[in-house]
């Protein structure tokens, strides 16, 4: 628990991240209200595009960046290592905060959107899908933060997820966006079923976490 404290404080005290999250939340609620009044397509369209396609990945990006202080993952864990923590445990703790915080923020965004639209049918499915998507995105951006100067890789994977995940081809299977879209009643990558997308989101999250921890160890090249 001690190792979780530093990345958690980074998230809680990062005013830039909080500003981004408030803006994302307000925009999501606005789109939800427009959907409720039939000014922004259907509620399903709003959940798929505004919530799953925009709010969840952008909020997770802000949270993951805050958890490492906008730096490379290795740099973010250096203070913990300097106090005697294992480099691997320090990396695990930092990534865990990003994953759990992203899932929590996604849950709150989804709950707010569903409340604003007044939707009740399918709410557990939407909430579960967004939690899984948020966790997978948190892991993805943590892995990205372990590459490039100051962790610029997280911006690269954000763009790749957007570009590749918006398609339905074989490469889309490796992106959280495609599977979250599938779980929110959108087009499925290669026609995979919802449960396959659940498994893929869990598997992708695990792979991204392992990559982040491996790359984020002290002494690993940036």
The 8 nearest C-alpha neighbors of each residue, nearest first, counted from 0:
[[1, 3, 2, 4, 92, 5, 7, 96],
 [2, 0, 3, 4, 5, 92, 79, 89],
 [1, 3, 0, 4, 92, 89, 5, 79],
 [4, 2, 0, 92, 1, 5, 6, 7],
 [3, 5, 7, 1, 2, 6, 8, 0],
 [4, 6, 8, 7, 3, 9, 2, 1],
 [7, 5, 66, 9, 8, 93, 4, 3],
 [6, 8, 4, 10, 9, 5, 3, 11],
 [9, 7, 11, 5, 10, 6, 12, 4],
 [8, 10, 6, 7, 12, 66, 11, 13],
 [9, 11, 65, 7, 66, 8, 13, 12],
 [10, 12, 8, 9, 13, 7, 17, 14],
 [13, 11, 9, 10, 8, 14, 17, 16],
 [14, 12, 16, 10, 15, 11, 9, 65],
 [15, 13, 17, 16, 18, 12, 11, 19],
 [14, 16, 18, 17, 13, 19, 65, 61],
 [15, 17, 19, 61, 18, 13, 14, 20],
 [16, 18, 20, 14, 19, 15, 21, 13],
 [19, 17, 15, 21, 16, 20, 14, 22],
 [18, 20, 16, 22, 17, 21, 23, 15],
 [21, 19, 17, 23, 22, 18, 58, 24],
 [20, 22, 24, 18, 23, 19, 17, 25],
 [21, 23, 19, 25, 20, 24, 26, 18],
 [24, 22, 20, 26, 21, 25, 54, 27],
 [25, 23, 21, 27, 22, 26, 20, 28],
 [24, 26, 28, 22, 27, 23, 29, 21],
 [25, 27, 29, 23, 24, 28, 22, 30],
 [28, 26, 24, 30, 29, 25, 23, 31],
 [27, 29, 31, 25, 30, 26, 112, 32],
 [28, 30, 26, 32, 31, 27, 25, 33],
 [29, 31, 33, 27, 32, 28, 34, 26],
 [32, 30, 28, 34, 29, 33, 112, 116],
 [31, 33, 35, 29, 34, 30, 115, 116],
 [34, 32, 38, 30, 36, 39, 35, 31],
 [33, 35, 39, 37, 31, 42, 32, 36],
 [36, 34, 116, 32, 33, 37, 31, 42],
 [35, 37, 33, 34, 38, 32, 39, 116],
 [38, 36, 34, 35, 39, 40, 33, 41],
 [39, 37, 33, 36, 34, 40, 35, 41],
 [40, 38, 34, 33, 37, 41, 30, 45],
 [39, 41, 37, 34, 38, 44, 42, 45],
 [40, 42, 44, 43, 34, 45, 37, 39],
 [41, 43, 45, 34, 44, 46, 35, 40],
 [44, 42, 46, 41, 45, 47, 183, 184],
 [45, 43, 41, 47, 42, 46, 48, 40],
 [44, 46, 42, 49, 48, 43, 47, 34],
 [47, 45, 50, 43, 44, 48, 49, 51],
 [46, 48, 51, 44, 45, 183, 50, 180],
 [49, 47, 52, 45, 51, 50, 46, 44],
 [48, 50, 45, 53, 52, 46, 51, 54],
 [51, 49, 54, 46, 53, 52, 48, 47],
 [52, 50, 47, 55, 48, 53, 49, 46],
 [51, 53, 48, 49, 50, 47, 54, 55],
 [54, 52, 49, 50, 55, 51, 56, 57],
 [55, 53, 50, 57, 56, 58, 23, 49],
 [54, 56, 58, 51, 57, 105, 53, 59],
 [57, 55, 59, 58, 54, 53, 60, 136],
 [58, 56, 60, 54, 59, 55, 53, 61],
 [59, 57, 61, 55, 60, 56, 54, 20],
 [60, 58, 101, 62, 56, 61, 57, 137],
 [59, 61, 57, 63, 58, 62, 56, 64],
 [62, 60, 58, 64, 16, 59, 63, 65],
 [61, 63, 59, 65, 64, 60, 101, 66],
 [64, 62, 97, 66, 60, 65, 61, 137],
 [63, 65, 69, 61, 62, 66, 67, 60],
 [64, 66, 68, 10, 62, 67, 63, 69],
 [67, 65, 6, 63, 10, 9, 64, 68],
 [68, 66, 75, 65, 69, 70, 64, 72],
 [67, 69, 65, 70, 66, 64, 9, 75],
 [70, 68, 64, 67, 65, 149, 71, 150],
 [71, 69, 149, 68, 150, 67, 75, 72],
 [70, 72, 150, 149, 74, 144, 73, 145],
 [71, 73, 75, 145, 215, 74, 144, 67],
 [74, 72, 215, 76, 71, 75, 217, 216],
 [75, 73, 77, 71, 72, 76, 70, 67],
 [76, 74, 67, 72, 73, 77, 70, 71],
 [75, 77, 73, 79, 74, 78, 89, 90],
 [76, 78, 80, 74, 79, 75, 81, 73],
 [79, 77, 81, 80, 76, 82, 75, 74],
 [80, 78, 82, 76, 81, 77, 84, 89],
 [79, 81, 84, 77, 83, 82, 78, 86],
 [80, 82, 78, 79, 83, 77, 84, 76],
 [83, 81, 80, 79, 84, 78, 77, 85],
 [82, 84, 80, 81, 85, 79, 86, 78],
 [85, 83, 80, 79, 82, 86, 89, 88],
 [84, 86, 88, 87, 89, 80, 83, 79],
 [87, 85, 89, 216, 88, 80, 217, 90],
 [86, 88, 90, 85, 89, 216, 91, 212],
 [89, 87, 91, 85, 90, 86, 92, 84],
 [90, 88, 86, 92, 87, 91, 76, 85],
 [89, 91, 87, 93, 212, 88, 92, 215],
 [92, 90, 88, 94, 89, 93, 95, 212],
 [93, 91, 95, 89, 3, 90, 94, 2],
 [94, 92, 90, 96, 95, 6, 91, 89],
 [93, 95, 97, 91, 96, 92, 141, 90],
 [96, 94, 92, 98, 97, 93, 91, 99],
 [95, 97, 99, 93, 94, 98, 100, 7],
 [96, 98, 63, 94, 100, 137, 95, 99],
 [99, 97, 137, 134, 95, 101, 96, 138],
 [100, 98, 102, 96, 101, 97, 95, 103],
 [99, 101, 103, 97, 102, 98, 96, 104],
 [102, 100, 59, 133, 104, 98, 103, 137],
 [101, 103, 133, 134, 130, 105, 99, 100],
 [104, 102, 100, 106, 105, 101, 99, 107],
 [103, 105, 107, 101, 106, 102, 100, 108],
 [106, 104, 102, 108, 103, 107, 133, 55],
 [105, 107, 103, 109, 104, 108, 130, 126],
 [108, 106, 110, 104, 109, 105, 111, 103],
 [109, 107, 105, 111, 106, 110, 112, 104],
 [108, 110, 112, 106, 111, 107, 126, 113],
 [111, 109, 107, 113, 108, 112, 114, 106],
 [112, 110, 114, 108, 109, 113, 107, 115],
 [111, 113, 109, 115, 114, 31, 110, 28],
 [114, 112, 116, 110, 118, 115, 111, 117],
 [115, 113, 117, 111, 112, 116, 110, 118],
 [114, 116, 112, 113, 117, 31, 32, 111],
 [117, 115, 35, 113, 118, 114, 31, 32],
 [116, 118, 114, 115, 113, 119, 35, 112],
 [119, 117, 116, 113, 120, 114, 122, 42],
 [120, 118, 122, 121, 117, 113, 114, 123],
 [119, 121, 122, 118, 123, 124, 117, 125],
 [120, 122, 124, 123, 119, 125, 118, 126],
 [121, 123, 125, 124, 119, 120, 126, 118],
 [124, 122, 126, 125, 121, 127, 120, 128],
 [125, 123, 127, 121, 122, 126, 128, 182],
 [124, 126, 122, 128, 123, 127, 129, 121],
 [127, 125, 123, 129, 128, 124, 106, 109],
 [126, 128, 130, 124, 125, 129, 123, 131],
 [129, 127, 125, 131, 126, 130, 124, 132],
 [128, 130, 132, 126, 131, 127, 105, 133],
 [129, 131, 102, 133, 127, 132, 128, 106],
 [132, 130, 134, 128, 129, 133, 135, 127],
 [131, 133, 129, 135, 130, 134, 179, 128],
 [134, 132, 102, 101, 136, 130, 135, 105],
 [133, 135, 102, 98, 137, 131, 136, 132],
 [136, 134, 204, 132, 138, 137, 133, 200],
 [137, 135, 139, 133, 138, 134, 59, 132],
 [136, 138, 98, 134, 97, 140, 135, 101],
 [137, 139, 141, 135, 207, 208, 136, 204],
 [140, 138, 136, 142, 207, 141, 137, 135],
 [141, 139, 143, 153, 142, 137, 138, 144],
 [142, 140, 144, 138, 143, 139, 211, 94],
 [141, 143, 211, 139, 140, 145, 144, 207],
 [142, 144, 153, 152, 140, 145, 141, 146],
 [145, 143, 150, 153, 141, 71, 142, 152],
 [144, 146, 72, 143, 142, 215, 150, 71],
 [147, 145, 152, 150, 144, 221, 143, 151],
 [146, 148, 150, 151, 221, 152, 149, 145],
 [147, 149, 150, 151, 221, 71, 146, 70],
 [150, 148, 70, 71, 151, 147, 69, 144],
 [149, 151, 144, 71, 147, 152, 146, 148],
 [150, 152, 147, 153, 149, 154, 148, 144],
 [151, 153, 143, 155, 146, 150, 154, 144],
 [152, 154, 143, 140, 144, 156, 151, 155],
 [155, 153, 157, 152, 156, 151, 158, 143],
 [154, 156, 152, 158, 157, 153, 159, 151],
 [155, 157, 159, 153, 158, 154, 160, 143],
 [158, 156, 154, 160, 155, 159, 153, 161],
 [157, 159, 161, 155, 156, 160, 162, 154],
 [160, 158, 156, 162, 161, 157, 163, 155],
 [161, 159, 164, 157, 163, 158, 162, 174],
 [160, 162, 158, 159, 164, 163, 165, 157],
 [163, 161, 159, 160, 165, 164, 158, 166],
 [164, 162, 160, 165, 171, 159, 166, 161],
 [163, 165, 171, 177, 160, 176, 166, 174],
 [164, 166, 163, 162, 161, 177, 167, 176],
 [167, 165, 164, 163, 168, 171, 188, 177],
 [166, 168, 188, 171, 189, 187, 165, 169],
 [169, 167, 171, 170, 166, 188, 189, 172],
 [168, 170, 171, 172, 189, 167, 188, 173],
 [171, 169, 172, 168, 173, 163, 174, 164],
 [172, 170, 164, 173, 174, 169, 168, 163],
 [171, 173, 170, 174, 169, 188, 177, 178],
 [172, 174, 171, 170, 175, 203, 164, 169],
 [175, 173, 176, 171, 164, 172, 160, 177],
 [176, 174, 178, 177, 179, 200, 132, 135],
 [177, 175, 164, 179, 174, 178, 180, 160],
 [178, 176, 164, 180, 179, 175, 171, 174],
 [177, 179, 181, 196, 180, 175, 176, 182],
 [178, 180, 182, 176, 181, 177, 132, 175],
 [181, 179, 185, 183, 177, 178, 182, 47],
 [180, 182, 187, 185, 178, 179, 184, 183],
 [181, 183, 179, 184, 180, 193, 128, 178],
 [184, 182, 180, 181, 47, 185, 179, 125],
 [185, 183, 181, 182, 180, 186, 47, 43],
 [184, 186, 181, 180, 183, 187, 47, 182],
 [187, 185, 181, 188, 180, 184, 167, 190],
 [186, 188, 181, 190, 191, 189, 185, 167],
 [189, 187, 167, 190, 168, 172, 191, 171],
 [188, 190, 191, 167, 168, 187, 169, 172],
 [191, 189, 187, 188, 192, 186, 167, 181],
 [192, 190, 189, 187, 188, 195, 193, 196],
 [191, 193, 195, 194, 190, 196, 187, 181],
 [194, 192, 196, 195, 182, 197, 181, 191],
 [195, 193, 197, 196, 192, 198, 191, 182],
 [194, 196, 198, 192, 197, 193, 199, 191],
 [197, 195, 199, 193, 178, 194, 198, 200],
 [198, 196, 194, 200, 195, 199, 193, 201],
 [197, 199, 195, 201, 196, 200, 202, 194],
 [198, 200, 196, 202, 201, 197, 203, 195],
 [201, 199, 203, 197, 202, 198, 196, 135],
 [202, 200, 204, 198, 199, 203, 205, 197],
 [201, 203, 199, 205, 204, 200, 198, 206],
 [204, 202, 206, 200, 205, 201, 199, 207],
 [203, 205, 135, 201, 207, 202, 138, 206],
 [204, 206, 208, 202, 203, 207, 209, 201],
 [205, 207, 203, 209, 208, 204, 210, 202],
 [208, 206, 210, 204, 138, 139, 209, 205],
 [209, 207, 211, 205, 138, 210, 206, 204],
 [208, 210, 206, 212, 211, 207, 213, 205],
 [211, 209, 207, 213, 208, 212, 142, 214],
 [212, 210, 142, 208, 214, 209, 213, 215],
 [211, 213, 215, 209, 90, 214, 210, 91],
 [214, 212, 210, 211, 215, 216, 209, 87],
 [215, 213, 211, 212, 145, 216, 219, 210],
 [216, 214, 73, 212, 72, 145, 213, 211],
 [215, 217, 86, 214, 219, 87, 213, 73],
 [218, 216, 219, 73, 86, 215, 77, 76],
 [217, 219, 216, 220, 73, 215, 221, 214],
 [218, 220, 217, 216, 214, 221, 215, 73],
 [221, 219, 218, 214, 146, 217, 215, 147],
 [220, 147, 146, 219, 148, 145, 71, 73]]
